[in-house]
Amino acid sequence: MKNKLKELRQKENISQDDLATILKVSRQTINSIETGKFDPSLTLVMKMTKHFAVALEEIFIYEEKK
């Protein structure tokens, strides 16, 4: 799943470490989400939408696999 997490994080001028601390996950988790290697749980997605004050669709872009 594609996402705009890196863009939102950079817009706030916070590091992966900072966001990981805020969301109570590891920096590696943030990196894996940003690079598309890991799809976060619904709970983590809800924490992200609340932190950035945006809708889920403003962070994640769903694309069906062929």
N, C-alpha and C positions, 0 to 999 in steps of 0.2 A: 504494500500500500504506500503510495507516495504521500509526502507530507510537507508542510511549510514550517515545521518546528524550528529549524535553524534560523529561518528568516524572522520569525516572531521573537526568538531568543536574542538575536542580534539587534533587532529593533529596540529591545529593552536594554541593550548593552550589558547583558549578563553572560557569564561563561557557562559551559556545560556543567562544571562543578557547582556553580551557584544554583542553576535550575535543578540539578539533582538533589541538592540540599533542600530546596523549597518543596520538591515533590516527594522527598524521602525515598529516593532510589539512588543507584550508583551512577557515576559519570559514564560508565560503560553502557548502561541502559540507555541513557540519553543519546550517546553516540550511535548506538545500534538502531535506535528509532530514527534518528536523523538520516542515517545512511540507508534506511529501508531494510535492514537485516532482521528487524524484530518488530512485530506488531504488538503494541501495548494492550494491557487488559482494559476493560471498560472502566474500571475504577480509576486507573491511571489517566485515561483519556478525560474523564470527568474532572480530575484534579487540574489537568492542563487547561481545559476550557474555562474553569473557574479562575485560575491564575491569570490567564491572558484576557479574560473577559470577552471571549469570542465563541461563536458556534462551532460545533464539531467539524462542520464542513469547511470552516475557515482554516483548520489545521490539517485535516486529512482529506485526501482525494482517493476515492475508491475506484479502482479499475478492475474489471473482470479479466481473469487470465484466459488466454485463448487455448 
